[in-house]
Amino acid sequence: MKKVLNLFDFKQQVNYKTEVLAGLTVAMTMIPESLSFAILAGFPPLMGLYASFIMGLVTAIFGGRPGMISGGAGATVIVLIALMKSHGLDYVLAAVALAGVIQIVIGVFKLGKFIRLVPHPVMFGFVNGLAIIIFMSQLNQFKTAVNGEMVWLTGTSLYIMAGLVALTIGIVVLLPKLTKAVPSSLVAIIVVFILVYFLGIDTKTVEDIASVSGGFPPFHIPEIDLSWKTLETIAPYSMIMAAVGLTEGLLTLNLVDEITQTKGSGNRECVAQGSANVLNGFFFGMGGCPMIAQTLVNLSAGSRARLSGIVAAFTILIIVLFGAPVIEQVPMAALVGVMIMVAIGTFEWASLKIFNKVPKKDIFLVIIVALITVLLHNLALAVLVGVILSALFFAWESAKRIRARKHIDENGVKHYEIYGPLFFASTTNFAEKFDVKNDPEEIIIDFKDSRVADMSAIEALNNVTQRYSKVGKKVHLRHLSNDCRRLLKNADALIEVNILEDPTYKVATDKA
């Protein structure tokens, strides 16, 4: 059953059966995660489900690409915990709405393209760290509350939980070898649910986390003082939340692009995510962003269109309104098994195979980004550190490429032919190429195969010409690029030896 679906300028070939089943599976995996993070942050549990409904629906329709799933994600919620403790729920809702505005502005001004600056090793580290977080978070379901403390399950309870998780994983792994007509994750959840329900097996269910029964998301204007002080309070949280959400969202978009061999729109995703967060701030949602685990569940179920995200969002709303008594009986073991398989699928196992084939700096980047992701649960910081380190490594390697070929012509003029980029990191190596004391009275520095890139390079040129000028020797600068000449003209305060272009020989000489 395939038809073409046109949703707001995106034409997609849709298999309705696959999309609906994928959406149902995604909803089942999203509910416990959203509830868990809402409780962790001290929010009312339903805020997590409201966020998943609002984020999921808005981004499924208006987002940057089909197949991506958004909801009440832990990455953004963690940012708001401190604000919740210090100022309360209304300030949190205001911060979520402001974060949405920031994200919309970033999308409108087309700044989402800067995700291209994230190198592949950083992507590997980010994805691997996220896979470890997803796996580790499932281990919490093997704990239970005793006298107000969380302790590990033991005895029969542990064996039942482990057995049901193993059954779920077995179904997810083996069913696709028999048939791919239905998502194996959804079948696993249904089978384990039926087994537990009809055999009366005593095990942990969704109800043990929180109630999922409620009404339609209520409209609520945050009750805060409209003052500069309030803005100073919430703005830092909003900016961090916006950055974390967009970072995770755009990285997820890139990942889906690679998996599906298609291309999404980062700027469109920024606007959609921001719009959803603004709505969250006024409809009691805790905010969120694209969720890589649920996105991978969606893709593995065969979804490639927007319909599955819409189905997932409305499924969550219907469950909140009518289906809570049934969903609350779903065993947590089934959801844990599905998420463990998602973690295994998320991990870039190929990154382990290339450890002895790539530069050590790339291996270091993968490890450091993964460690920051796992230890600090701060995805934005992990990616930022990775990008900065990658840029520093690149600058260091580029700095070593500066070379100078030297020869003296028949007129006794010494030529320095420069190769490689001249910029802030290579200026020291550049300065060491010249033998001011022993050079003849006239030299030519030729930049035909080089590039003067920044003000540090201009200052390096200034220092070299000064050294020659002090001993009464003349310097010619040849084959400077047009943009370099503009830099020189804008740096008159730095350049003591005035440099002009020779129109005949394309040589810049000292002005007499």
ABEGO torsion letter per residue (X at the ends): XBBBBBBGGBBBBBBAAAAAAAAAAAAAAAAAAAAAAAAAAGBBAAAAAAAAAAAAAAAAAABABBGBBBBBBAAAAAAAAAAAAAAEAAAAAAAAAAAAAAAAAAAAAGAAAAAAABBAAAAAAAAAAAAAAAAAAAAAAABBBBGGBBBBBBEAAAAAAAAAAAAAAAAAAAAAAABAABBAAAAAAAAAAAAAAAAGBBBBBAAAABBABBBBBBBBBBBBBBBAAAAAAAAAAAAAAAAAAAAAAAAAAAAAAAAAGBBBBAAAAAAAAAAAAAAAAAAGBAEEBBBAAAAAAAAAAGBABAAAAAAAAAAAAAAAAAAAAAAAABBAAAAAAAAAAAAAAABBAAAAAAAAABBAAAAAAAAAAAAAAAAAGBAAAAAAAAAAAAAAAAAAAAAAABBBBBBBBAAGBBBBBBBEBBBAAAAAAAAAABBAAABBABBBBBAAABBBABAAAAAAAAAAAAAAAAAGBBBBBBGBBAAAAAAAAAAAAABABBBBBBAAAGBBBBBX
